[in-house]
């Protein structure tokens, strides 16, 4: 009889606990809609249209331009766009579109990134620069902004600023930085990162439990820069565990050759990774951007990459001396040249809201470098499963 009473009471307790747990879960979901990251199947990308923001479009005290990264917060239908010039800042915007194209873009706010003393950080392209902002990702679970800086390496000016991954409040106030591995420390010797070749790409994965950050170009010790012919140009991807903000793995990705020969032949040309975007299950979109002097615009290629099975190279000092047993697999999804339109300096991409047919939207943005000859260009795609 006693056991029966206890069992009856326990059933009531369990039932109440289940209701409480369910209520907590439902409350969390209602308060945090769209926070879960879903896996995305992609067979191809269908181009819908472009939208160009007027040069130096006025907005508060921060004319629109220099957009190096973009991210989307589903819960507020808000886009985050980082600027890489002047005082380091980011915009919030609304982008209105259908399957027929982008109707309009409305910028709604601007926030300035602050240092630990509460003063605005000075970005690259300005005297006394402290950071070179490149990628931005919003974490809806913490309501904080993660953003990357390429740092600086100038032997001539004796300026050596390490690349960094920052976490800021949603108003730009500094929270802190993630620790970076030793191989990312700037050096006057030819080892470690190259100038303007570091943290261009960044993406959350695994429901924000993981953060991947990619370099634009190889470390000195990992191989040569991309050339017009195939090379072993290994770029590192860094995997961070968000529970303790630690780098737990690194992977190798091989760059494609530079798309076009520069004119004249000895002038500047480059190919590197300008952004990454998780598609779930250790897969992601990887955007390679190639530029060659003497050609208008850039050649942009989008690959679907798979990190599953790739060799962890975290403890490998030099990929030139010790190539990976297995690199990140990559498959070309789209060469923007096939669109037969002018393509500028595309640096950012993000998924947006789903279309009425259930397909995901994908938006790219170009950095105009505050140059009147370049465009602040938005490109809209439909993701075909």
TAZIMO-V16008 format. One line per field, one symbol per residue. ss: DSSP state (a for helix, b for strand, c for the rest). psi: psi as a letter, one per 40 degrees, with the letter a starting at -180 (. if undefined). burial: + if it has 24 or more other ideal C-beta (glycine too) atoms within 12 Angstrom, else -. Layout:
ss=???
psi=???
burial=???
//
This chain:
ss=caaaaaaaaaaaaaaaaaaaaaaaaaaaaaaccccccccccccbbbbbbbbbbcccbccccccbccbbbbbbbccccbbbbbbcccbcbbbbbbbbbbccbbbbbbbbbbbbcbcccccbcbbcccccccbcbbbbbbbccccbbbbbbccbbbccccbbbccbbbbbbccccbbbbccccaaaccccccccccccccbbbbbbbccccbbbbbbccccaaacccccccccccbbbbbbbbccccbbbbbbbbbccccccccccccccbbbbbbbbbbbbccbbbbbbbbbbccccccbbbbbbbbccccccccccccccccccccccbbbbbbbaaaaccccccbbbbbbcccccccccbbbbbbcccccccccbbbbbbbbbc
psi=dddddddddddddddddddddddddddddddgiedihiihhhdihhhdiihhhihfhhhbfgihifheiiihhddefhihhihfiahhiiiiihhhiaeeahdihhhdihihhiaeeeihhhiieihfidighdihhhhddefihhiiheaihhddefhghiiihihiieeehhdaiihiideehiieigiaiihffbgdihiiiffeeihhhiidiiideeiiiiaeihigghhhhhhhhddefiheiiihhhiiihdihihideahiihiheiihheiffiihhhhhhhhheihaihhhhihiheheihhfdehdheddgiidhihiihhdhhddeefihhagheiiiiaiiideeiiihhiiiheffheeiighhhhihhh.
burial=---------------------------------+--+--+-+--+++++++++---+-+--+++++++++++++---++++++++++++++++++-+----+--+-+--++++++----++++++---+++++++++++++--++++++++++-------++++++++-+-+-++-++-++-++-+-----+++++++++++++++-+-++++++++++++++++++----+++++++++-+--+-+++++++++++++---------++++++++++++-+++++++++++----+++++++++++--+++++-+--+----+--++++--++-+--+---+++++++++++-----++++++++++++---++++++++++--
//
